[in-house]
């Protein structure tokens, strides 16, 4: 039984190496639906990984970015689902976004799915940690977050309903449950940590003002969100800042 990981990728250059490194040695095939309208270095990053062997299958498809197309995401997901049905029926697939990284227990994931009853259809939800702002804080709006039906065995009856955030569904009865001891880490809301890392390495190499210990403390405190800070009143911001980040609209409403 194959274990496949499937991605939608575009404008993801920060994350490509990290996410592919996290899965490459532990799955049988990696399917990447590459958004041909991507503006950054994502494609070159993918090609570097393609050169490592034949494990990666890249399929080029332009994502429908028009705000008036409400089914763009479900269209893209049903596109890769159709490909999976034609080529990997009854194998298992885990769906990841480019800005997501599974934890190290992925080394045991194939062994786990091979222990499941092959006669059943599975839709398995996975726990997710959403980093917020830095690597020291996660979304606390819920005690635990789960992404629904990200791990499944590929069946003809599967489909994504229309919508922007579709959840994979099965037309017949499935075996649905949550796998709590397998975690996906979501990196989208801590992009600045890549910039902080680059700043740290640059200063470490060039700075004549700061010691290595100072730079280490500076880096780790930014990385984990412990750098000393205090609240600022947004009403005192320059107009160009409030307009750029749409703050002026909220301030007007509060004053009204």
N, C-alpha and C positions, 0 to 999 in steps of 0.2 A: 504494500500500500504506500503510495506516494504522499508526502506532505509538501504542500505548495503554499507559498506566500504570494499574495496578490496586492499590488499597489496601483493607485492613481498618483502620477507624479507630474508636477509642473511648478516652476518658480520655487524650487526646493533645494537649491544648491547648498544651503547651510547644513541640511540634514541628510543628504543622500549617502555620504560615506558612513555616517554613524548608524543609520538604520540598516543599510545593507551589511555592514560588518557584524551587526548583532544577530543576523539570521543566516548568513551565507553558508556557514559550515554545518548547519543543523537542519536544513530543508533540502528537498530533492529538486525543486524547481522554483524559480522566482519569475513571476509574470508582472511586467511593468507596463501599464498603459500610460504612455508619455504624451503629455499635452503639447502639441506642436506649436501652440501660440505662446509657449513659455519664453520669457524674455531674459533669463539669466543663464548661468552655466550648468544647469541641471543635465542637459543632454550630454555634454562632455564628461561629466562625472559618471553618468550611467555607462557611457562607452568604455571608460576606464575599467569598470567592473565587468563589462561584457568580454573584455580582452583576457580576463582571468580563466575563461573556460566557456562551456556551453550551458551553464546552469541558468543563465538569465535569458528570458525571452522578452524582448521589447516590441511592443505594438504601438505604432504612432497613430494618434487620433486627436483631432482638435476638440478641446473641451468647449462647450457652448457657454460663453461668458456673458451673453446678453442677459441683463437683469430681467427682461420680460419673459425669458424662457424658464419657467418654474420647475421643469423636470430635468434640468441639465445634469444634476448629480445622479438621479435615478437612471437616466439614459446611459451615463458613463458606467455605472455599476452593472446594469443589465448587459452592457456590451461585454465586459470581462466575464460575467457569469455565463453568457452564451458560449464564449470561448472555452471556459472551463468544462461546460457540459459536453462540448464536442470532442474535447481532447483528454479530459481527466475524470470521466464519470466514475463515481464511487470512491475516488481518492478524497483526501481531506485537504481543506484549504483554511488558512488563517489570513484574514484581511487586515492590512495595516495601512495607515497613512504615512506619507514620507516623513512627517515630523513625530513619528512614534517609534519607540524602542521597547521590545519585550525584555523582560528580566532574564537573568542567566538560567532560569529553570527551563528555558526553551531547549536546552540540551536533552531534556527528558520528554519533550512533547511528542515526538514520534513514537516513543515507547508507550506513552499513555494512550494515544489514539489506536494503536495496534491492539490494546487490551480491551477495546470497546466491542460490543456486539455488532458485527458487520451487517446483520440483517435489519438494523434499525437506522432511522434517519435522525441525525443530530444537529441541533442548533444550540451552540454553547456560547454563553455570554462570559466576558472576561473582565476582571477588575482593572480599573484604570486610575492612575495617579496623574492628575493635571498639575504640573508645576505652574505656579503663579508668580511671575516677576523674577524669580531666581530659583536656585536649586535647593533652597532651604525651606520652601513653603509650598503647600499644595492647596487646591480648592477645598474649602471646608464647608461648603453649602450643604453637603451631605456627609454622613459619617464615612461611607464608602461609595465610590462611583463605579458603575459597570457600563461597558459598551455591549450592546445587545447583539447576539448571534454573529460574532466575529469569527468563530471557529465552527466549521461544519463539514460534513461529508457531502460531496457534490452529487445532487440528485436532479432529475429532469423537472421535478415539481417545484423547484426553488424559483423565487422571483423577488425583485425589489419593487415595491409599490411606488407609484409616482410621487415625487416630492423632493425637497431640498435635503432632507436628512432621513432617507429611507432606511428602514430596518429590514433585513433579509427575512423572508417568510417562506413557508412551505404550504402548498395547496392541500397536502394530506397531513395526518397527525405526525408530529415529530417528538423526539426526546429532547426537551429543552431544560437546561439547568445552567447554573453559574459555576464557573471554575474559579474558586477563590484563591488558590495558591499559585496562580499564574497571572502576573501583573504586566500591564503595558504602561509605559511612561510617556506622557504626552508633553512635547517640548515647545509647542507653538507659542506659548505665552511667556517664554523666557529667552527669546532670541538675542537679547542684549548680552547674554552670558558669553556668546561667541566673541562679541566685541570686547568684553572685559578680559577674556582670555588673551586675545591678540594684544591688548594694551599692556597686560602683565608681561607677556613674553618680550614685547618691544622694550619696555622700561628695564626689564631684567638684563637685557643685552646692551642697552645704551646709557641708562641713567647713571649720572655721576652724583646725583643729589640724594638718592634714597638707597638704604642698605637692602640686602637681600631679605633680611628678616622683616623689614618694614613692608617691602613689596609683597612678601608672602601673606602678611596679615591683611594688607589692603585687598589682595586678590580673594582670599578666603572669605573675608567679611562681605565683599560684594557678591561673591558666588552664592553664599548661604543667607544673604539678606540681613546680616547683623551689623552692617556699617551704621554708625550713629546718624540719626536724622530726626527732623522735627517737621511738624505740619506747617504749611504755608497757606495764607489766605488767598484764594484765586482771584478775589475781587481787586487785588493789588497788581495783578499781572499786566504787562503791556497788552494793548489791544490786539497786536498781531498774533500773540500766543493764544488769547481767548478765541479769536476768529479761526485760527488754523485748526484748533482742536474742538471747535463747536461749543466751547464753554460759554461764550457770550449768550447763546440762546437759552441756556439753563439759568444763567444769572438773571437774564431779563424776566424769565418766568417766575423765579423766586422773588424778585423785587415786586412783581405784579400781584 
